Amino acid sequence: KNEVEQSPQNLTAQEGEFITINCSYSVGISALHWLQQHPGGGIVSLFMLSSGKKKHGRLIATINIQEKHSSLHITASHPRDSAVYICAVWGATNKLIFGTGTLLAVQP
Amino acid sequence: GAGVSQSPRYKVAKRGQDVALRCDPISGHVSLFWYQQALGQGPEFLTYFQNEAQLDKSGLPSDRFFAERPEGSVSTLKIQRTQQEDSAVYLCASSRLTGADTEAFFGQGTRLTVV
């Protein structure tokens, strides 16, 4: 079992829909990252959080430390949001542990 | 530079060939990480440097993999006698400080194909 699990693995949405991507982890962490990866491109950091909720534009990230769960929400989704979204946790081993990612396709 | 730079972007190597992948982190960043990302998978940790010190190399899959950061800035990941299973995207990330509460910045990666 992976230490970081994401769901769904693949997600197709229509433009304008509200999207939720979930991340569960089984290790103790000090921070959680949400990252975005476009095909053939590098990884861009979206959020880094250790508690509560953060918002940036149409993106919202929440974390529940007790339940070891985080969600990434995209409001009013747009085709340019199509990418792989990756959850990564910073654990006791002093390195990021990545989930396998969620492939999001937003159709116009 | 403005971001983390990796070179080459693409590398095709014949099985058995040695390769060297370069990472230029953001100037002044203390921490540098190498990750390996197989197709359709999330990145897997390879090794970590704090300045010039390699503090963790537990993710290196075999003794054919070697990484260095001699002056605490540019890092090179070397793979000797490449095998087909080494085909992957190799990602480098740097961060200004050490520890969890510092944002990591990623390079575009080097896509290695071993034929």
Backbone of each chain as ProteinMPNN parsed JSONL, in Angstrom:
{"seq_chain_A": "KNEVEQSPQNLTAQEGEFITINCSYSVGISALHWLQQHPGGGIVSLFMLSSGKKKHGRLIATINIQEKHSSLHITASHPRDSAVYICAVWGATNKLIFGTGTLLAVQP", "coords_chain_A": {"N_chain_A": [[0.856, -1.182, 0.0], [0.58, 2.195, -0.918], [2.123, 4.996, 0.669], [0.983, 7.423, 0.247], [-2.066, 8.105, -1.065], [-4.108, 8.825, -3.836], [-7.244, 9.989, -5.089], [-9.776, 10.673, -7.54], [-7.988, 8.469, -9.867], [-8.152, 9.171, -12.491], [-9.906, 11.817, -14.042], [-12.56, 13.276, -15.664], [-14.022, 16.259, -16.644], [-16.595, 18.685, -17.321], [-16.294, 21.915, -18.707], [-16.465, 24.518, -16.349], [-17.41, 23.048, -14.229], [-17.314, 22.077, -10.735], [-14.542, 20.778, -9.143], [-13.112, 18.108, -7.309], [-10.291, 16.717, -5.837], [-8.861, 14.095, -4.063], [-6.683, 13.256, -1.306], [-5.095, 10.907, 0.647], [-3.103, 9.926, 3.409], [-0.704, 7.881, 5.115], [1.297, 8.256, 6.895], [3.036, 10.092, 9.488], [3.123, 13.587, 9.141], [4.71, 16.74, 8.374], [4.127, 18.664, 6.59], [2.1, 19.245, 3.685], [1.992, 19.061, 0.182], [0.464, 20.331, -2.756], [0.747, 19.768, -6.135], [1.196, 20.629, -9.594], [1.356, 19.163, -12.766], [2.037, 19.52, -16.091], [1.657, 17.852, -19.274], [4.731, 16.708, -20.473], [5.946, 18.734, -19.173], [7.484, 20.514, -16.42], [7.132, 20.366, -12.828], [4.889, 22.268, -10.925], [4.515, 24.046, -7.973], [1.546, 24.267, -6.178], [0.229, 24.57, -3.684], [1.306, 24.67, -0.281], [0.71, 23.239, 2.718], [-0.004, 22.9, 6.203], [-2.037, 22.869, 7.94], [-5.576, 23.494, 8.168], [-6.844, 25.597, 5.661], [-6.22, 26.788, 2.361], [-6.383, 29.303, -0.175], [-6.178, 30.121, -3.589], [-6.856, 32.057, -6.103], [-8.908, 30.285, -8.248], [-8.472, 27.943, -6.992], [-8.592, 25.8, -4.183], [-7.296, 24.483, -1.226], [-7.502, 22.05, 1.287], [-6.826, 20.634, 4.505], [-6.978, 17.952, 6.8], [-5.571, 17.137, 9.578], [-5.95, 15.266, 11.62], [-7.516, 13.315, 10.426], [-5.837, 12.601, 8.43], [-5.989, 13.516, 5.749], [-6.435, 15.277, 2.713], [-7.808, 17.718, 0.484], [-8.076, 18.946, -2.835], [-9.613, 21.535, -4.456], [-11.153, 22.746, -7.403], [-12.692, 25.489, -8.626], [-15.178, 26.513, -11.01], [-14.092, 25.193, -13.371], [-11.702, 25.022, -16.084], [-10.595, 24.351, -19.448], [-7.805, 24.829, -19.509], [-7.008, 24.012, -17.064], [-6.468, 21.387, -17.259], [-4.384, 18.776, -16.443], [-1.892, 16.88, -14.616], [-2.447, 16.34, -11.256], [-0.73, 16.34, -8.286], [-0.292, 15.014, -5.093], [1.822, 15.481, -2.357], [3.694, 14.535, 0.49], [5.516, 15.768, 3.269], [7.418, 13.937, 5.231], [8.661, 12.251, 8.195], [11.06, 11.372, 7.323], [12.357, 13.371, 6.082], [11.994, 14.023, 3.389], [10.113, 14.483, 0.356], [7.222, 12.563, -0.182], [5.498, 11.16, -2.754], [2.194, 11.019, -4.163], [0.537, 9.074, -6.735], [-0.688, 10.677, -8.508], [-3.367, 12.538, -10.106], [-5.01, 12.463, -13.072], [-6.398, 15.019, -14.75], [-8.848, 16.014, -17.0], [-10.349, 18.62, -18.568], [-13.106, 19.329, -20.362], [-14.185, 21.398, -23.069]], "CA_chain_A": [[0.0, 0.0, 0.0], [1.351, 3.416, -0.967], [1.969, 5.873, 1.829], [0.137, 8.536, -0.195], [-3.044, 7.624, -2.044], [-4.962, 9.861, -4.4], [-8.43, 9.57, -5.839], [-9.64, 9.535, -8.437], [-6.76, 8.447, -10.663], [-8.485, 9.905, -13.708], [-11.121, 12.605, -13.868], [-12.967, 14.096, -16.804], [-15.06, 17.201, -16.236], [-17.002, 19.683, -18.287], [-15.899, 23.28, -18.341], [-17.357, 25.167, -15.405], [-17.736, 22.171, -13.099], [-16.527, 22.105, -9.508], [-13.746, 19.555, -9.129], [-12.444, 17.758, -6.058], [-9.301, 15.64, -5.864], [-8.602, 13.72, -2.679], [-5.384, 12.688, -0.958], [-4.995, 10.327, 1.988], [-1.737, 9.491, 3.682], [-0.667, 6.965, 6.258], [2.465, 8.553, 7.725], [3.028, 11.4, 10.129], [3.699, 14.574, 8.233], [4.819, 18.112, 8.853], [3.55, 19.537, 5.57], [1.563, 18.572, 2.498], [2.068, 19.887, -1.014], [-0.27, 20.021, -3.977], [1.582, 20.128, -7.268], [0.564, 20.485, -10.907], [2.312, 18.763, -13.794], [1.493, 19.468, -17.441], [2.354, 16.855, -20.097], [6.022, 17.147, -20.983], [6.435, 19.885, -18.438], [7.933, 20.315, -15.059], [6.142, 20.397, -11.752], [4.685, 23.573, -10.328], [3.907, 23.965, -6.658], [0.31, 25.027, -6.044], [0.014, 24.876, -2.277], [1.994, 23.946, 0.777], [-0.072, 23.521, 3.914], [0.139, 21.991, 7.334], [-3.305, 22.875, 8.675], [-6.611, 24.386, 7.702], [-7.305, 25.806, 4.295], [-5.607, 27.887, 1.612], [-7.088, 29.62, -1.42], [-5.418, 30.918, -4.55], [-7.679, 32.147, -7.308], [-9.996, 29.3, -8.284], [-7.99, 26.733, -6.321], [-8.704, 25.76, -2.724], [-6.742, 23.253, -0.644], [-7.818, 21.863, 2.696], [-6.174, 19.49, 5.127], [-7.442, 17.527, 8.114], [-4.423, 16.388, 10.091], [-6.428, 14.133, 12.428], [-8.004, 12.27, 9.523], [-4.78, 12.348, 7.44], [-6.672, 13.671, 4.477], [-6.426, 16.606, 2.114], [-8.538, 17.849, -0.771], [-7.822, 20.081, -3.717], [-10.827, 21.892, -5.178], [-11.053, 23.728, -8.478], [-14.008, 26.047, -8.942], [-15.333, 27.022, -12.386], [-12.962, 24.587, -14.095], [-11.436, 25.499, -17.444], [-9.7, 23.41, -20.135], [-6.388, 25.027, -19.189], [-6.71, 23.324, -15.8], [-6.136, 19.997, -17.564], [-3.006, 18.486, -16.026], [-1.816, 15.899, -13.537], [-2.342, 16.977, -9.944], [0.001, 15.412, -7.43], [-0.214, 15.283, -3.666], [3.096, 15.004, -1.803], [3.793, 14.857, 1.908], [6.849, 15.852, 3.848], [7.339, 13.106, 6.415], [9.755, 12.245, 9.156], [12.295, 10.999, 6.634], [12.968, 14.581, 5.523], [11.878, 14.093, 1.938], [8.734, 14.43, -0.133], [6.685, 11.291, -0.652], [4.496, 11.569, -3.727], [1.142, 10.158, -4.661], [0.711, 8.733, -8.158], [-1.25, 11.744, -9.322], [-4.715, 12.487, -10.682], [-5.032, 13.055, -14.411], [-7.628, 15.776, -14.946], [-9.132, 16.546, -18.334], [-11.535, 19.477, -18.562], [-13.55, 19.459, -21.744], [-14.938, 22.658, -23.304]], "C_chain_A": [[0.89, 1.229, 0.0], [1.089, 4.245, 0.279], [1.082, 7.063, 1.51], [-0.77, 8.022, -1.311], [-3.884, 8.786, -2.528], [-6.16, 9.238, -5.083], [-9.165, 10.798, -6.352], [-8.295, 9.555, -9.161], [-6.934, 9.245, -11.943], [-9.817, 10.607, -13.509], [-11.361, 13.426, -15.121], [-14.126, 14.968, -16.379], [-15.406, 18.115, -17.396], [-16.602, 21.058, -17.778], [-16.938, 23.896, -17.414], [-17.679, 24.339, -14.176], [-16.793, 22.416, -11.925], [-15.842, 20.746, -9.373], [-13.111, 19.346, -7.762], [-11.503, 16.58, -6.29], [-8.893, 15.373, -4.418], [-7.241, 13.073, -2.499], [-5.449, 12.172, 0.47], [-3.583, 9.807, 2.193], [-1.705, 8.716, 4.987], [0.502, 7.235, 7.199], [2.268, 9.887, 8.428], [3.717, 12.407, 9.239], [3.85, 15.912, 8.94], [4.3, 19.103, 7.826], [3.062, 18.696, 4.408], [1.596, 19.557, 1.341], [1.073, 19.396, -2.051], [0.527, 20.603, -5.133], [0.814, 19.905, -8.562], [1.645, 20.146, -11.926], [1.601, 18.681, -15.135], [2.288, 18.453, -18.248], [3.65, 17.421, -20.658], [6.629, 18.293, -20.219], [6.91, 19.542, -17.052], [6.789, 20.418, -14.077], [6.104, 21.792, -11.15], [4.003, 23.39, -8.979], [2.674, 24.847, -6.599], [0.112, 25.496, -4.603], [0.988, 24.073, -1.421], [1.223, 24.259, 2.053], [0.149, 22.467, 4.983], [-1.11, 21.969, 8.205], [-4.287, 23.743, 7.922], [-6.822, 24.407, 6.202], [-6.509, 26.946, 3.668], [-6.345, 28.069, 0.308], [-6.183, 30.467, -2.294], [-6.209, 30.936, -5.838], [-8.823, 31.151, -7.242], [-9.636, 27.994, -7.572], [-8.107, 26.876, -4.81], [-8.115, 24.431, -2.255], [-7.073, 23.221, 0.836], [-7.064, 20.653, 3.218], [-6.776, 19.233, 6.494], [-6.356, 16.607, 8.675], [-4.877, 15.142, 10.859], [-6.866, 12.976, 11.532], [-6.97, 11.903, 8.464], [-5.353, 12.411, 6.03], [-6.598, 15.119, 4.007], [-7.237, 16.583, 0.831], [-8.078, 19.083, -1.52], [-9.101, 20.314, -4.51], [-10.496, 22.909, -6.26], [-12.471, 24.207, -8.775], [-14.008, 26.568, -10.375], [-14.208, 26.514, -13.278], [-12.931, 25.035, -15.557], [-10.508, 24.493, -18.123], [-8.225, 23.603, -19.804], [-6.002, 24.433, -17.834], [-6.309, 21.863, -16.032], [-4.656, 19.748, -17.305], [-3.057, 17.291, -15.079], [-1.617, 16.665, -12.234], [-1.783, 15.946, -8.962], [0.001, 15.92, -6.0], [1.12, 14.724, -3.162], [3.178, 15.421, -0.341], [5.243, 14.876, 2.338], [6.787, 15.113, 5.176], [8.58, 13.193, 7.279], [11.094, 11.937, 8.509], [12.929, 12.174, 5.894], [13.017, 14.574, 4.002], [10.405, 14.025, 1.566], [8.396, 13.026, -0.597], [5.479, 11.631, -1.513], [3.394, 10.538, -3.887], [1.361, 9.929, -6.152], [0.069, 9.751, -9.076], [-2.671, 11.471, -9.786], [-4.675, 13.193, -12.019], [-6.383, 13.703, -14.639], [-7.724, 16.267, -16.387], [-10.424, 17.342, -18.248], [-11.909, 19.754, -20.01], [-14.374, 20.73, -21.938], [-16.394, 22.364, -23.606]], "O_chain_A": [[1.829, 1.327, 0.789], [0.006, 4.21, 0.863], [0.49, 7.652, 2.414], [-0.303, 7.568, -2.355], [-4.319, 9.626, -1.741], [-6.102, 8.116, -5.586], [-9.185, 11.838, -5.695], [-7.553, 10.534, -9.081], [-6.009, 9.902, -12.421], [-10.735, 10.068, -12.892], [-10.492, 14.167, -15.579], [-15.105, 14.477, -15.816], [-14.62, 18.295, -18.326], [-16.58, 21.316, -16.575], [-18.14, 23.808, -17.665], [-18.172, 24.873, -13.182], [-15.665, 22.883, -12.08], [-16.484, 19.701, -9.475], [-12.632, 20.292, -7.137], [-11.892, 15.57, -6.875], [-8.618, 16.297, -3.652], [-6.714, 12.43, -3.406], [-5.81, 12.906, 1.39], [-2.95, 9.309, 1.263], [-2.57, 8.879, 5.849], [0.681, 6.525, 8.189], [1.443, 10.705, 8.019], [4.762, 12.125, 8.653], [3.211, 16.178, 9.958], [4.055, 20.264, 8.156], [3.541, 17.586, 4.175], [1.271, 20.734, 1.499], [0.865, 18.192, -2.206], [0.927, 21.767, -5.114], [-0.107, 19.09, -8.616], [2.711, 20.761, -11.948], [0.68, 17.883, -15.311], [3.458, 18.209, -17.956], [3.656, 18.499, -21.253], [7.706, 18.777, -20.567], [6.754, 18.417, -16.579], [5.626, 20.541, -14.459], [7.138, 22.412, -10.899], [3.022, 22.655, -8.868], [2.736, 26.032, -6.927], [-0.141, 26.673, -4.349], [1.422, 22.978, -1.776], [1.098, 25.424, 2.429], [0.446, 21.307, 4.697], [-1.226, 21.14, 9.108], [-3.9, 24.612, 7.141], [-6.961, 23.366, 5.561], [-6.168, 27.928, 4.327], [-6.873, 27.111, -0.256], [-5.517, 31.392, -1.829], [-6.233, 29.953, -6.579], [-9.615, 31.164, -6.299], [-10.428, 27.051, -7.562], [-7.774, 27.912, -4.234], [-8.407, 23.38, -2.826], [-6.945, 24.219, 1.545], [-6.707, 19.755, 2.455], [-7.052, 20.162, 7.253], [-6.248, 15.444, 8.285], [-4.254, 14.085, 10.755], [-6.619, 11.81, 11.838], [-7.2, 10.985, 7.676], [-5.213, 11.481, 5.236], [-6.688, 16.055, 4.801], [-7.341, 15.55, 0.17], [-7.741, 20.111, -0.933], [-9.612, 19.401, -5.158], [-9.676, 23.807, -6.066], [-13.342, 23.413, -9.133], [-12.979, 27.005, -10.89], [-13.466, 27.3, -13.867], [-13.948, 25.371, -16.164], [-9.711, 23.844, -17.446], [-7.464, 22.635, -19.817], [-4.821, 24.358, -17.495], [-5.863, 21.185, -15.107], [-3.79, 20.416, -17.87], [-4.129, 16.763, -14.781], [-0.738, 17.52, -12.124], [-2.3, 14.837, -8.835], [0.258, 17.094, -5.735], [1.495, 13.606, -3.515], [2.78, 16.528, 0.021], [6.076, 14.115, 1.846], [6.181, 15.593, 6.134], [9.423, 14.076, 7.119], [12.146, 12.212, 9.087], [13.911, 12.006, 5.171], [13.974, 15.065, 3.402], [9.566, 13.575, 2.346], [9.17, 12.383, -1.306], [4.552, 12.304, -1.062], [3.628, 9.336, -3.763], [2.257, 10.518, -6.756], [0.256, 9.698, -10.291], [-3.115, 10.325, -9.847], [-4.348, 14.377, -12.098], [-7.401, 13.015, -14.713], [-6.785, 16.862, -16.917], [-11.472, 16.801, -17.897], [-11.136, 20.332, -20.774], [-15.169, 21.096, -21.072], [-17.177, 23.287, -23.829]]}, "seq_chain_B": "GAGVSQSPRYKVAKRGQDVALRCDPISGHVSLFWYQQALGQGPEFLTYFQNEAQLDKSGLPSDRFFAERPEGSVSTLKIQRTQQEDSAVYLCASSRLTGADTEAFFGQGTRLTVV", "coords_chain_B": {"N_chain_B": [[19.686, 31.959, -11.924], [16.237, 32.159, -13.027], [14.729, 29.975, -12.369], [14.734, 26.434, -11.577], [16.981, 24.694, -13.483], [17.369, 22.115, -15.825], [19.452, 19.871, -17.622], [20.427, 17.516, -20.17], [17.216, 18.193, -21.796], [16.115, 16.037, -23.044], [17.276, 12.725, -23.444], [18.663, 10.135, -25.225], [19.913, 7.005, -24.798], [22.088, 4.321, -25.521], [21.773, 0.971, -24.409], [23.886, 0.186, -21.768], [25.485, 2.355, -22.002], [27.02, 5.197, -20.407], [25.505, 7.934, -18.663], [25.078, 11.432, -17.92], [23.338, 13.675, -15.992], [22.298, 16.97, -15.555], [21.715, 19.445, -13.036], [20.794, 22.688, -12.349], [20.248, 24.471, -9.632], [18.055, 26.941, -8.085], [19.728, 29.925, -7.391], [21.508, 30.042, -4.371], [19.877, 28.3, -3.034], [19.606, 25.903, -0.533], [18.841, 23.22, -0.231], [18.682, 20.302, -2.262], [17.096, 18.042, -4.373], [16.804, 14.888, -6.011], [14.615, 13.144, -8.147], [12.975, 10.275, -9.514], [10.799, 9.611, -12.12], [8.67, 7.35, -13.339], [6.778, 6.408, -16.255], [3.462, 7.403, -16.005], [3.465, 7.296, -13.274], [3.919, 8.615, -9.921], [6.561, 10.833, -8.826], [9.555, 9.347, -7.544], [11.657, 9.321, -4.758], [15.162, 9.86, -5.003], [17.719, 10.968, -4.095], [19.209, 13.311, -1.74], [20.583, 16.492, -1.142], [22.165, 18.676, 1.132], [23.407, 21.67, 0.85], [26.684, 20.921, -0.078], [26.71, 18.445, 0.951], [25.736, 15.108, 0.797], [23.025, 13.965, 2.155], [21.153, 11.973, 2.161], [20.854, 9.097, 0.416], [19.225, 7.039, -0.012], [17.306, 6.331, -1.872], [18.494, 5.713, -4.275], [18.564, 3.427, -6.866], [20.479, 1.47, -7.485], [24.005, 0.6, -7.398], [24.853, 1.659, -9.714], [24.008, 4.172, -9.953], [24.876, 7.475, -9.252], [25.368, 10.476, -7.488], [26.319, 13.906, -7.256], [27.303, 17.013, -5.746], [29.394, 19.052, -5.753], [30.19, 21.725, -5.086], [28.118, 22.703, -3.753], [26.168, 23.846, -5.323], [25.45, 23.449, -8.425], [24.327, 20.242, -9.47], [25.028, 16.865, -10.367], [23.657, 13.97, -11.725], [24.65, 10.79, -12.238], [24.463, 7.966, -14.282], [25.584, 4.806, -14.646], [26.372, 2.354, -17.131], [23.766, 2.06, -18.419], [20.457, 0.718, -18.206], [17.439, -0.67, -19.614], [15.367, -0.378, -17.796], [16.002, 1.949, -16.566], [14.887, 3.976, -17.942], [13.097, 6.891, -17.748], [11.657, 9.932, -16.398], [13.8, 12.242, -14.998], [13.763, 14.218, -12.275], [14.67, 17.292, -10.8], [14.744, 19.143, -7.816], [14.779, 22.129, -5.885], [15.164, 23.878, -2.759], [14.916, 26.745, -0.649], [15.55, 26.587, 2.006], [16.056, 24.149, 4.611], [14.006, 21.375, 5.614], [10.438, 21.043, 6.309], [8.84, 23.313, 5.996], [9.297, 24.83, 3.718], [9.093, 25.915, 0.409], [9.288, 23.828, -2.439], [10.988, 23.947, -5.529], [10.697, 22.912, -8.814], [12.546, 21.506, -11.548], [12.28, 21.194, -15.172], [12.772, 18.642, -15.797], [14.588, 15.746, -17.01], [14.14, 13.685, -19.672], [14.899, 10.446, -19.962], [15.649, 7.959, -22.218], [16.35, 4.665, -22.691], [17.681, 2.605, -25.052]], "CA_chain_B": [[18.608, 31.939, -12.888], [14.913, 32.384, -12.516], [14.153, 28.744, -11.873], [15.615, 25.277, -11.61], [17.257, 24.335, -14.873], [17.929, 20.784, -15.999], [19.905, 19.585, -18.978], [19.583, 17.897, -21.298], [15.783, 17.934, -21.602], [15.877, 14.687, -23.54], [18.507, 11.966, -23.675], [18.514, 8.757, -25.662], [21.169, 6.302, -24.56], [22.108, 2.888, -25.828], [21.974, 0.161, -23.217], [25.289, 0.021, -21.435], [26.15, 3.656, -22.062], [26.95, 6.044, -19.215], [24.889, 9.237, -18.894], [25.201, 12.422, -16.842], [22.229, 14.613, -16.017], [22.718, 18.148, -14.793], [20.697, 20.274, -12.41], [21.194, 23.996, -11.836], [19.168, 24.916, -8.746], [17.953, 28.378, -7.894], [20.917, 30.402, -6.68], [21.354, 30.217, -2.936], [19.061, 27.253, -2.417], [20.404, 24.983, 0.269], [18.428, 21.822, -0.42], [18.514, 19.843, -3.64], [16.563, 16.677, -4.425], [16.617, 14.195, -7.295], [13.515, 12.187, -8.174], [12.788, 9.498, -10.743], [9.369, 9.448, -12.391], [8.343, 6.431, -14.426], [5.583, 6.792, -16.996], [2.198, 7.156, -15.327], [3.663, 7.175, -11.834], [4.407, 9.796, -9.24], [8.019, 10.828, -8.633], [10.133, 8.561, -6.446], [12.87, 9.946, -4.229], [16.453, 9.234, -5.244], [18.775, 11.421, -3.205], [19.028, 14.649, -1.196], [21.78, 17.234, -0.735], [22.091, 19.938, 1.856], [24.656, 22.254, 0.326], [27.462, 19.918, -0.812], [26.636, 17.163, 1.662], [24.676, 14.189, 0.387], [22.535, 13.487, 3.431], [20.293, 10.804, 2.01], [20.904, 8.495, -0.926], [18.534, 5.764, 0.17], [16.448, 6.013, -3.001], [19.245, 5.323, -5.47], [18.163, 2.022, -7.059], [21.611, 0.541, -7.55], [25.303, 1.285, -7.348], [25.136, 2.304, -11.001], [23.556, 5.556, -9.831], [25.778, 8.258, -8.412], [25.05, 11.899, -7.576], [27.263, 14.772, -6.561], [27.046, 18.456, -5.728], [30.694, 19.336, -5.118], [30.352, 23.079, -4.563], [26.891, 23.123, -3.114], [25.2, 24.494, -6.219], [25.098, 22.522, -9.5], [24.401, 18.821, -9.138], [25.024, 15.936, -11.491], [23.246, 12.588, -11.486], [25.314, 9.941, -13.23], [24.006, 6.583, -14.349], [26.555, 4.0, -15.389], [25.9, 1.103, -17.76], [22.316, 2.214, -18.384], [19.584, -0.402, -18.523], [16.138, -0.204, -20.093], [14.5, 0.02, -16.669], [16.375, 3.289, -16.13], [14.11, 4.938, -18.728], [12.188, 7.633, -16.871], [11.966, 11.364, -16.292], [14.562, 12.532, -13.79], [13.398, 15.553, -11.824], [15.48, 17.92, -9.765], [14.029, 20.186, -7.088], [15.584, 22.807, -4.869], [14.426, 24.74, -1.846], [15.801, 27.759, -0.061], [15.98, 26.162, 3.332], [15.844, 22.729, 4.854], [12.815, 21.118, 6.4], [9.145, 20.925, 5.652], [8.1, 24.547, 5.775], [9.915, 25.595, 2.65], [8.549, 25.498, -0.875], [10.222, 23.183, -3.364], [10.863, 24.39, -6.912], [11.091, 21.787, -9.649], [12.972, 21.703, -12.919], [11.429, 20.604, -16.209], [13.08, 17.223, -15.881], [15.3, 15.147, -18.147], [13.531, 12.407, -20.065], [15.928, 9.488, -20.403], [15.166, 6.754, -22.892], [17.443, 3.71, -22.93], [17.252, 1.711, -26.14]], "C_chain_B": [[17.263, 32.073, -12.221], [14.315, 31.138, -11.899], [15.197, 27.649, -11.875], [15.773, 24.833, -13.059], [17.903, 22.959, -14.945], [18.35, 20.589, -17.45], [20.549, 18.206, -19.033], [18.109, 17.687, -20.981], [15.445, 16.504, -22.01], [17.221, 14.018, -23.787], [18.13, 10.554, -24.094], [19.868, 8.098, -25.514], [21.029, 4.846, -24.986], [22.386, 2.13, -24.539], [23.462, -0.063, -22.995], [26.089, 1.32, -21.429], [26.031, 4.368, -20.717], [26.305, 7.374, -19.586], [25.109, 10.127, -17.678], [24.105, 13.461, -17.025], [22.56, 15.762, -15.075], [21.528, 18.902, -14.227], [21.331, 21.558, -11.894], [20.072, 24.493, -10.93], [19.086, 26.436, -8.737], [19.121, 28.822, -7.007], [20.632, 30.595, -5.193], [20.503, 29.162, -2.255], [19.943, 26.195, -1.764], [20.119, 23.53, -0.086], [18.248, 21.503, -1.892], [18.127, 18.37, -3.614], [16.577, 16.174, -5.861], [15.49, 13.183, -7.134], [13.501, 11.487, -9.525], [11.292, 9.284, -10.938], [9.173, 8.538, -13.592], [7.02, 6.856, -15.042], [4.323, 6.431, -16.213], [2.296, 7.032, -13.816], [4.033, 8.52, -11.231], [5.915, 9.716, -9.069], [8.417, 9.993, -7.412], [11.458, 9.181, -6.051], [14.115, 9.14, -4.591], [17.476, 9.646, -4.19], [18.566, 12.885, -2.836], [20.374, 15.233, -0.775], [21.38, 18.44, 0.114], [23.434, 20.607, 1.625], [25.436, 21.158, -0.411], [27.349, 18.531, -0.184], [25.45, 16.335, 1.176], [24.161, 13.491, 1.641], [21.696, 12.219, 3.323], [20.416, 10.308, 0.578], [20.17, 7.16, -0.927], [17.677, 5.366, -1.015], [17.188, 5.607, -4.265], [19.059, 3.829, -5.688], [19.306, 1.027, -7.132], [22.909, 1.327, -7.493], [25.716, 1.83, -8.711], [24.767, 3.79, -10.971], [24.457, 6.283, -8.836], [25.415, 9.731, -8.589], [26.07, 12.697, -6.794], [26.833, 16.22, -6.682], [28.266, 19.099, -5.073], [30.845, 20.725, -4.508], [29.06, 23.602, -3.968], [25.93, 23.876, -4.01], [24.773, 23.489, -7.289], [25.26, 21.078, -9.029], [24.367, 17.993, -10.412], [24.594, 14.562, -11.012], [23.839, 11.748, -12.61], [24.75, 8.529, -13.139], [24.997, 5.823, -15.224], [25.873, 2.772, -15.975], [24.378, 1.071, -17.767], [21.602, 0.951, -18.836], [18.22, 0.16, -18.959], [15.242, 0.263, -18.946], [14.884, 1.388, -16.106], [15.594, 4.363, -16.896], [13.051, 5.576, -17.845], [12.474, 9.121, -17.055], [12.676, 11.569, -14.959], [14.348, 14.0, -13.44], [14.339, 16.03, -10.736], [14.628, 19.0, -9.106], [14.974, 20.842, -6.094], [14.686, 23.624, -3.969], [15.412, 25.592, -1.065], [16.391, 27.298, 1.263], [15.898, 24.646, 3.427], [14.537, 22.571, 5.613], [11.528, 21.293, 5.619], [8.523, 22.25, 5.262], [8.754, 25.444, 4.74], [9.462, 25.037, 1.314], [9.645, 24.888, -1.733], [9.931, 23.665, -4.778], [11.464, 23.3, -7.797], [11.597, 22.256, -11.006], [12.019, 21.021, -13.88], [11.683, 19.111, -16.366], [13.916, 16.871, -17.105], [14.633, 13.815, -18.446], [14.611, 11.515, -20.659], [15.249, 8.276, -21.015], [16.371, 5.874, -23.195], [16.96, 2.683, -23.943], [18.235, 0.554, -26.319]], "O_chain_B": [[17.163, 32.099, -10.994], [13.481, 31.232, -10.999], [16.376, 27.886, -12.135], [14.785, 24.626, -13.764], [18.857, 22.669, -14.224], [17.7, 21.073, -18.376], [21.154, 17.768, -18.054], [17.789, 17.053, -19.976], [14.599, 15.851, -21.398], [18.169, 14.64, -24.267], [17.374, 9.868, -23.407], [20.863, 8.586, -26.051], [19.975, 4.232, -24.823], [23.141, 2.593, -23.684], [24.196, -0.447, -23.906], [27.21, 1.379, -20.923], [25.065, 4.167, -19.981], [26.522, 7.889, -20.683], [25.301, 9.646, -16.561], [23.97, 14.051, -18.097], [23.033, 15.559, -13.957], [20.472, 18.989, -14.853], [22.279, 21.527, -11.109], [19.028, 24.905, -11.435], [19.934, 27.123, -9.305], [19.449, 28.176, -6.012], [19.647, 31.228, -4.811], [20.416, 29.133, -1.027], [20.883, 25.674, -2.363], [21.033, 22.717, -0.223], [17.736, 22.313, -2.665], [18.748, 17.561, -2.926], [16.387, 16.941, -6.805], [15.411, 12.466, -6.137], [13.95, 12.029, -10.535], [10.6, 8.83, -10.027], [9.474, 8.914, -14.725], [6.238, 7.576, -14.422], [4.145, 5.282, -15.808], [1.314, 6.698, -13.153], [4.413, 9.449, -11.944], [6.487, 8.63, -9.16], [7.714, 9.947, -6.403], [12.278, 9.523, -6.903], [14.129, 7.913, -4.5], [18.031, 8.805, -3.482], [17.844, 13.611, -3.52], [21.19, 14.564, -0.142], [20.392, 19.121, -0.161], [24.463, 20.167, 2.138], [24.874, 20.52, -1.301], [27.847, 17.553, -0.742], [24.312, 16.805, 1.151], [24.777, 12.546, 2.132], [21.553, 11.48, 4.297], [20.109, 11.038, -0.365], [20.456, 6.274, -1.733], [17.344, 4.19, -1.165], [16.557, 5.194, -5.238], [19.36, 3.036, -4.796], [19.105, -0.157, -6.86], [22.912, 2.557, -7.535], [26.799, 2.396, -8.853], [25.161, 4.559, -11.847], [24.756, 5.787, -7.749], [25.179, 10.184, -9.709], [26.616, 12.227, -5.796], [26.1, 16.598, -7.596], [28.175, 19.627, -3.965], [31.555, 20.889, -3.516], [28.922, 24.798, -3.71], [24.976, 24.482, -3.523], [23.816, 22.745, -7.074], [26.192, 20.74, -8.298], [23.751, 18.379, -11.406], [25.105, 14.053, -10.014], [23.557, 11.976, -13.786], [24.587, 7.977, -12.051], [25.212, 6.16, -16.388], [24.931, 2.226, -15.401], [23.768, 0.168, -17.194], [22.066, 0.223, -19.713], [17.904, 1.321, -18.7], [14.451, 1.191, -19.111], [14.172, 1.929, -15.26], [15.641, 5.537, -16.529], [12.213, 4.886, -17.265], [13.401, 9.513, -17.764], [12.199, 11.118, -13.918], [14.702, 14.899, -14.203], [14.75, 15.263, -9.865], [13.871, 19.693, -9.785], [15.856, 20.192, -5.533], [13.586, 24.018, -4.358], [16.566, 25.219, -0.851], [17.545, 27.572, 1.594], [15.693, 23.958, 2.427], [14.026, 23.532, 6.189], [11.53, 21.64, 4.438], [7.759, 22.315, 4.299], [8.759, 26.668, 4.874], [9.45, 23.822, 1.113], [10.78, 25.366, -1.752], [8.773, 23.777, -5.179], [12.579, 22.83, -7.566], [11.141, 23.265, -11.542], [11.071, 20.355, -13.465], [10.898, 18.403, -16.996], [13.944, 17.602, -18.096], [14.567, 12.931, -17.592], [15.16, 11.801, -21.723], [14.384, 7.652, -20.4], [17.302, 6.299, -23.88], [15.969, 1.987, -23.724], [18.036, -0.297, -27.186]]}, "name": "protein", "num_of_chains": 2, "seq": "KNEVEQSPQNLTAQEGEFITINCSYSVGISALHWLQQHPGGGIVSLFMLSSGKKKHGRLIATINIQEKHSSLHITASHPRDSAVYICAVWGATNKLIFGTGTLLAVQPGAGVSQSPRYKVAKRGQDVALRCDPISGHVSLFWYQQALGQGPEFLTYFQNEAQLDKSGLPSDRFFAERPEGSVSTLKIQRTQQEDSAVYLCASSRLTGADTEAFFGQGTRLTVV"}
